[in-house]
Amino acid sequence: MSSSPDIQYIKGVGPSKARLFNKLGIFSVGDLVSFYPRGYMDLSAPTPIDEAPLFTKACIKACIVNPAKLIKRYKGMEIYKAGAADDSGEITLIFFNQKYSALNLQTGRDYFFYGAVGGNLIKKELVNPYIEPCEGRCGAGLVPVYPTTSGLSQKLIRKTVLQALNEYDCQNTEVLREDVRMKYSLSQREYALHNIHNPKDGAALEMARKRLVFEDMLIFNGALQQIKK
């Protein structure tokens, strides 16, 4: 995909952010849409607070009942605490040097929180959780997690990838013949790219993975054949 546009021309990137993406080996739009997540946060089925297992990552859907407050400032470190609750119990949200995330929480509003549950059986906590507004949804689906570098947040990578998918014509990047796709029940490349970065559901993600793994193995085997020759 070396002929695809330079990443700096994606809306919201520019030369300075492009240099951060370059550190990850991403120089073009084609490189970006082929920069696959290393995992996913599953926000599709929130766990009630009282059932969330300690020291295990979980998604919790809860309402802010106590607004975030600064509780300690020490040697450049700011610690904020907020309280959230669902029908089963309450949980304390702790933010280290995340003033914006803490103060942006609105009392009385529902959010999805994802992170490792800490504290104890009586008082549970989430430290620097991933946050997403509910907007009336029961679950928020699968959220991709990418390899990153200093100065490049997960939020920025997700936003830039989706922007690239919307601007980039993935239909013209198909490398498999239709008969091959039909024989092995593989999706089109455009479908696979969209659902590896923004899965519609678990089934769509598995279909995307199957297609992209097949493509990678085919290219790899082709390269081996060329080396043998």
Disulfide bonds with the S-S distance in Angstrom:
none
